[in-house]
């Protein structure tokens, strides 16, 4: 059971709208965790090589972050349509 399910109204079953909100929050939590992981990975890469020899790797991580942002925006748009 997710932390959002546990926070439902006094243990009552979630309504359809509440279920959608819970799902959106779970997706948001995963995006946030992945963005934080990628941020730490970039910091680690930069600390490993300050002279720029790892530019290709940094660009790959930045591309992943951009993809993550696009997926988050799409999720927001879909959630706004569903709610």
Buried (B, 14 or more C-beta within 10 A) or exposed (E): EEEBEEEBEEEEEBEEEBBBBBBBBBBBEBBEEBBEEBEEBBEEBEEEEEEEEBEEBBEEBEEBBEEBEEBBEEBEEEBEEEE
